[in-house]
Amino acid sequence: MKLMICDEELSLFDLNSSATITFLETLWNISNLYNQIHCYVGLFICVFGSLANVVHIFVLSRPAMQKCAVNRLLSIIAICDICTMFSYTVFIVRFGFAVNPEEPPVGYNFIWIIFLLAHVVCSIALHTITLYLSVATAFIRYKTLKQIGSLWNHENIAFPVFLLVAAFTIILCIPTFLIHSIIPVVAKNVKNGENITLYTVGLAEFKRLDTCFFFKLNLWMTGIIFKVIPCILLLLFTLALLYELEKNRRKRKGMCSGATLAYRRHSAQSDRTTKILLILLTVFFSTEFPQGILAILNGLFPNDIHQFVYLSLGELLDLLSLINCNTCFIVYPLISSQYRSTLKSLIECIRQLIAGKGWKASTFNIRSRSRLSEAKLSLASRPMTPSPPFRFSSGNTFSTTLSPFNWPFSRKSTLHKSSITLLHNNNNNGISGGCSTESTQIRFLDDQDVLL
């Protein structure tokens, strides 16, 4: 017998059709197959993702990485993802491993039902905050790439943006909290056979009297505002960002010969950045957009979608959300050379600590790289003309004693992938003085480090 959430609603599936029955049986078989391993997969992703996001936060919290709004927003996203995965870890342990799937309980203790309700609402809120903050980072990247020195990338922008998104999301999550209620159920104690009172979560009674209008309205809001709109906004800003990258690449090609080593190297980096941005967009769409469509359909056909789809694919949908929580740590190191440099310094610091060299010696490298990154960011905000104290050679070496920065390196250092690699006169690659200065300005418009 069908479980009716709302009375007198439209039916999506024709249960008299053999094709429909086959389709629903396939969904059910897939659900039974995956549900056997979901708790283990989910627990692994949560533990790994939490540790990875801790590293992500530590890297992004370095002074050199905190100079722009995007990195600060990424730190906030990582914190929200950690909270989401921690809550889901507790949920898996209590409502997954501790429950016999063959004999599920009719209810739980009151404290666990409170946690369950808080877990549902907070998970939706935190995940929605991360989605809109991802949209905000895409918008800031676009504005920064379009206009160098844009105020949108100022470090003080991040926290107000987070507060605005959080307030907006919390207000919209209030209906999700109100439409659910805690329902007491009577069960027998298996030890002594006495009746005990347990609790479960159901729909609030007054919502059913109104033909589930508020229930369906909440589902539409969840699907459209929490899922579909962020996907569309991220698509638009990512396409605009890719357009600016291509436009800057053409400008560079017009100023410098396409055969130069610097141009070919930068073109390869831009191609890689484009591919990674497309991968990031694909992961975002594949994990969030289907959930939005299902939520909208659930608002139109609440009985059929809940009974035949959500009960079958609920764990798979949770898996998609958990995968999206780990995207940043996997993808962003591939985009930013500054991030990779800081992460390598962190790994080296940990390695030296394990080797017993002490914290003071192990932190020298990461501090040095942080100062180098700060100097690069300082160069990005200055006029792109080589200052007289620099002395360049074909090997990109410079004297630290003549540098306007307090470089924490030895007397002679080689600067790789920095802002001034295009400023030196190297007759082998054919970069002239005028072309190199303009090219460096464009480099800071579409450099990978500006995207993060």
C-alpha positions in Angstrom: 0.0 0.0 0.0 1.3 3.4 -0.9 2.5 5.8 1.8 0.4 8.9 1.3 2.1 12.1 2.5 -0.5 14.4 0.9 -4.1 13.4 -0.1 -5.6 13.9 -3.5 -2.3 14.6 -5.3 -1.2 14.0 -8.9 0.4 10.7 -9.7 3.7 10.6 -11.6 4.0 6.8 -12.1 1.5 4.5 -13.8 1.6 1.4 -11.6 -0.4 -0.5 -14.3 2.5 -0.2 -16.8 5.0 -3.0 -16.9 7.7 -0.5 -18.0 7.1 1.6 -14.9 7.2 -1.4 -12.6 10.5 -2.5 -14.2 11.9 1.0 -13.7 10.9 1.2 -10.1 12.2 -2.3 -9.4 15.5 -1.3 -10.9 15.7 1.8 -8.6 14.9 -0.4 -5.6 17.6 -3.0 -6.5 20.1 -0.2 -6.9 19.1 1.2 -3.6 19.4 -2.2 -1.8 22.8 -2.8 -3.4 24.3 0.5 -2.5 22.7 0.8 1.0 24.8 -2.2 2.1 28.0 -0.1 1.7 26.6 3.4 2.2 27.5 3.7 5.9 31.1 2.7 5.2 31.5 4.9 2.1 29.9 7.9 3.9 32.0 7.5 7.0 35.2 7.3 5.0 34.3 10.4 3.0 33.4 12.3 6.1 36.6 11.4 8.0 38.8 12.0 5.0 37.0 15.1 4.0 37.2 16.6 7.5 40.9 16.1 7.7 41.4 17.4 4.2 39.4 20.5 4.9 41.4 21.1 8.1 44.5 21.1 6.0 42.7 23.3 3.5 41.9 25.8 6.2 45.4 25.8 7.6 46.8 26.5 4.1 44.3 29.3 3.4 44.9 30.9 6.8 48.5 31.6 6.1 49.1 35.4 6.0 50.0 35.4 2.3 46.8 33.6 1.4 44.6 35.9 3.5 45.2 38.9 1.3 42.2 38.3 -0.9 38.5 37.8 -0.3 38.3 34.5 -2.3 40.7 32.7 -0.1 38.9 33.9 3.0 35.6 32.7 1.6 37.1 29.3 0.7 38.2 29.1 4.4 34.6 29.7 5.5 33.3 27.1 3.0 35.8 24.6 4.4 34.5 25.3 8.0 30.9 24.8 6.9 31.8 21.5 5.1 33.6 20.2 8.2 30.5 21.0 10.3 28.3 19.2 7.7 30.5 16.1 7.6 30.8 16.0 11.4 27.0 16.0 11.8 26.7 13.4 9.1 29.3 11.2 10.8 27.2 11.2 14.0 24.1 10.5 12.0 25.7 7.5 10.3 27.0 6.0 13.5 23.7 6.4 15.4 21.1 5.9 12.7 23.3 3.6 10.5 25.7 1.3 12.3 23.7 1.2 15.5 20.4 0.2 13.7 19.5 -3.3 12.5 18.2 -2.7 9.0 16.1 -5.9 9.2 14.3 -4.7 12.3 14.4 -0.9 12.3 13.1 0.7 15.5 9.7 2.5 15.5 11.3 5.5 17.3 14.2 6.8 19.2 15.0 8.6 22.5 13.9 12.2 22.6 17.5 13.6 22.6 18.3 11.7 19.4 15.2 13.0 17.7 16.2 16.5 18.6 19.6 15.8 17.0 18.0 14.3 13.9 15.8 17.4 13.4 18.8 19.7 14.0 20.9 17.6 11.7 18.4 17.9 8.8 17.9 21.6 9.1 21.5 22.5 9.8 22.8 20.3 7.0 20.5 22.0 4.5 21.5 25.4 5.8 25.3 24.8 5.9 25.3 23.2 2.5 23.2 26.0 1.0 25.6 28.5 2.5 28.6 26.8 0.8 26.8 26.8 -2.5 26.1 30.5 -2.5 29.6 31.2 -1.2 30.9 29.2 -4.2 28.8 31.5 -6.4 30.3 34.5 -4.6 33.8 33.3 -5.2 33.1 32.9 -8.9 31.7 36.4 -9.1 34.7 37.9 -7.3 37.1 36.0 -9.6 35.3 37.4 -12.6 35.3 41.0 -11.2 39.0 40.7 -10.3 39.9 39.3 -13.7 37.9 42.0 -15.5 39.3 44.9 -13.4 42.6 44.6 -11.8 42.6 46.0 -8.2 38.8 45.5 -7.9 37.5 46.2 -4.5 35.5 43.0 -4.6 38.7 41.1 -4.0 39.5 43.1 -0.9 40.0 40.9 2.2 37.4 42.7 4.2 34.7 41.8 1.8 34.6 38.2 2.7 33.0 38.4 6.2 30.1 40.7 5.2 29.3 38.4 2.2 29.3 35.4 4.5 26.9 37.2 7.0 24.6 38.2 4.2 24.5 34.7 2.7 24.1 33.1 6.2 21.2 35.4 7.2 19.5 34.8 3.9 19.8 31.0 4.2 18.7 30.8 7.8 15.6 32.8 7.1 14.7 30.5 4.2 15.4 27.4 6.3 12.7 28.3 8.9 9.9 26.7 7.0 11.9 23.4 6.8 12.0 23.5 10.6 8.3 24.4 11.0 6.8 21.8 8.8 8.3 19.0 10.8 7.2 17.9 14.3 8.2 15.4 16.9 5.6 12.6 17.2 5.5 10.2 20.2 5.0 6.5 19.6 4.4 3.7 22.0 6.6 0.7 21.8 7.4 -2.4 23.9 10.7 -2.8 25.7 12.3 -5.9 24.4 14.0 -6.6 27.7 11.0 -6.6 30.1 8.0 -6.2 27.7 6.8 -2.9 29.3 5.4 -0.1 27.1 7.8 2.8 26.6 7.5 6.1 24.8 9.7 6.8 21.8 9.7 9.6 19.3 9.9 10.0 15.6 9.8 12.9 13.1 6.8 13.6 11.0 4.9 16.4 9.3 3.2 18.9 11.4 -0.6 18.3 11.7 -1.8 21.7 10.5 0.2 21.2 7.3 -1.8 18.1 6.4 -5.1 19.9 7.0 -4.0 22.5 4.4 -3.5 19.8 1.7 0.3 20.0 2.2 0.5 23.4 0.6 3.2 24.6 2.9 5.0 21.3 2.6 5.1 21.5 -1.2 6.0 25.2 -1.1 9.0 24.4 1.1 10.0 21.7 -1.4 9.8 24.1 -4.3 11.8 26.6 -2.4 14.4 24.0 -1.5 14.7 22.9 -5.1 14.7 26.3 -6.8 16.4 28.6 -4.4 18.7 26.1 -2.6 19.8 24.1 -5.7 18.8 25.3 -9.1 19.5 29.0 -8.8 23.1 28.5 -7.4 23.8 26.2 -10.3 22.6 28.7 -12.8 24.5 31.6 -11.2 27.7 29.5 -11.0 27.3 28.6 -14.7 26.9 32.2 -15.7 29.8 33.5 -13.7 32.1 30.6 -14.8 31.3 31.2 -18.4 32.0 35.0 -18.0 35.3 34.1 -16.3 36.3 31.8 -19.1 35.4 34.5 -21.6 37.7 37.0 -19.8 40.5 34.5 -19.8 40.1 33.9 -23.5 40.0 37.7 -24.2 43.1 38.3 -22.2 44.9 35.4 -23.9 44.1 37.1 -27.3 45.4 40.4 -26.0 48.7 38.7 -25.0 48.9 37.0 -28.4 48.5 40.3 -30.1 51.2 42.0 -28.1 53.8 39.2 -28.2 54.7 36.8 -30.8 52.8 33.5 -30.5 56.1 31.7 -30.8 57.7 33.1 -27.6 58.5 30.7 -24.8 56.7 32.9 -22.3 53.5 33.0 -24.4 53.5 29.3 -24.9 54.0 28.6 -21.2 51.3 31.0 -20.2 48.9 29.6 -22.9 49.4 26.1 -21.5 48.7 27.4 -18.0 45.5 29.2 -19.2 44.4 26.0 -20.9 44.9 24.0 -17.7 43.0 26.6 -15.7 40.1 26.5 -18.2 39.9 22.7 -18.0 39.9 22.7 -14.2 37.3 25.4 -14.0 35.1 23.3 -16.4 35.7 20.2 -14.2 34.7 22.2 -11.1 31.6 23.4 -12.8 30.7 19.8 -14.0 31.1 18.4 -10.5 29.0 21.2 -9.0 26.2 20.6 -11.6 26.3 16.8 -11.4 26.0 16.8 -7.6 23.5 19.6 -7.0 21.4 20.1 -10.1 19.7 16.6 -10.0 18.8 17.2 -6.3 17.2 20.5 -7.2 15.1 18.9 -10.0 14.0 16.1 -7.7 13.0 18.5 -5.0 10.8 20.4 -7.5 9.3 17.2 -8.7 8.7 16.2 -5.1 6.7 19.4 -4.7 4.6 18.5 -7.7 4.2 14.8 -7.0 4.9 14.5 -3.3 3.5 11.0 -2.8 5.2 9.2 -5.8 8.5 11.0 -5.6 8.9 10.4 -1.9 7.7 6.8 -1.9 9.5 5.5 -5.1 12.4 7.9 -5.6 13.6 9.4 -2.3 13.3 6.2 -0.3 15.3 4.5 -3.0 17.9 7.1 -3.9 18.2 9.0 -0.6 21.6 7.6 0.3 22.9 8.3 -3.2 21.8 11.9 -3.0 23.6 12.2 0.3 26.7 10.8 -1.3 26.6 13.5 -4.0 26.4 16.2 -1.4 29.3 14.7 0.5 31.4 14.5 -2.6 30.8 18.2 -3.2 32.0 18.9 0.3 35.5 17.6 -0.7 35.7 19.3 -4.1 37.7 22.4 -2.9 40.6 20.5 -1.5 41.0 18.3 -4.6 40.5 20.9 -7.3 41.9 24.2 -6.0 45.5 23.0 -5.5 45.5 22.2 -9.2 44.5 25.9 -10.0 46.8 28.0 -7.8 50.5 27.8 -7.8 50.5 29.9 -4.6 48.3 27.3 -2.9 50.6 24.4 -4.0 53.7 26.3 -2.8 52.1 26.9 0.7 50.9 23.2 0.9 54.3 21.9 0.0 55.8 24.1 2.7 53.3 22.7 5.2 54.1 19.1 4.2 57.8 19.9 4.5 57.2 21.4 7.9 55.4 18.3 9.1 58.1 16.1 7.7 60.8 18.0 9.6 58.8 17.9 12.8 58.5 14.1 12.4 62.3 13.9 11.8 62.8 15.7 15.1 64.4 18.9 13.7 62.2 21.1 15.8 59.5 23.6 15.1 61.8 26.6 14.6 63.8 25.0 11.8 60.7 23.5 10.2 58.8 26.7 10.0 61.5 28.7 8.3 60.6 27.4 4.8 56.8 28.1 5.1 57.5 31.6 6.5 59.9 32.2 3.7 57.4 31.2 1.1 54.7 33.2 2.7 56.8 36.3 2.5 57.6 35.6 -1.1 53.8 35.3 -1.8 53.2 38.6 0.0 55.8 40.2 -2.1 54.2 38.8 -5.3 50.8 40.2 -4.2 52.4 43.5 -3.4 53.8 43.6 -7.0 50.4 42.8 -8.3 49.0 46.0 -6.8 51.8 48.2 -8.0 52.4 49.7 -11.5 53.9 47.0 -13.7 57.2 48.6 -14.5 60.6 47.2 -13.5 62.1 49.3 -10.7 65.8 50.2 -11.0 67.1 48.2 -8.0 66.3 44.9 -9.7 69.1 43.3 -11.8 67.8 40.6 -14.1 69.8 38.0 -16.0 68.7 35.2 -18.4 68.5 32.9 -15.4 66.0 35.0 -13.6 68.4 35.6 -10.6 68.5 38.7 -8.6 70.5 40.1 -5.7 68.6 40.1 -2.4 70.7 42.9 -1.0 69.3 45.2 -3.7 65.8 44.1 -3.5 63.1 46.5 -2.1 61.7 43.5 -0.2 63.2 41.8 2.8 63.7 38.4 1.1 64.2 35.6 3.6 66.5 33.6 1.2 70.1 33.3 0.5 72.1 36.0 -1.4 71.2 34.5 -4.8 67.8 33.0 -5.5 65.9 31.8 -8.5 62.3 33.1 -8.8 60.0 30.6 -10.5 56.5 31.4 -11.8 56.5 34.8 -10.2 55.3 38.2 -11.4 58.7 39.3 -12.6 59.7 36.4 -14.7 58.3 38.2 -17.7 60.2 41.4 -17.0 63.7 40.2 -17.8 65.4 40.7 -21.2 66.2 37.4 -22.6 67.2 37.5 -26.2 66.4 33.8 -26.6 62.7 34.2 -26.2 62.3 37.4 -28.1 60.5 39.4 -25.4 61.1 43.1 -25.8 61.0 45.6 -23.0 57.7 47.2 -24.0 56.0 43.9 -24.7 57.2 42.3 -21.4 55.7 45.1 -19.3 52.3 44.9 -20.9 52.4 41.2 -20.8 53.0 41.2 -17.1 50.0 43.4 -16.6 47.9 40.9 -18.5 49.4 38.1 -16.5 48.0 39.5 -13.3 44.7 39.7 -15.0 44.5 36.0 -15.8 47.1 34.5 -13.6 46.0 31.4 -11.7 46.7 33.0 -8.4 44.3 35.8 -9.2 41.6 33.2 -9.7 42.0 32.0 -6.2 
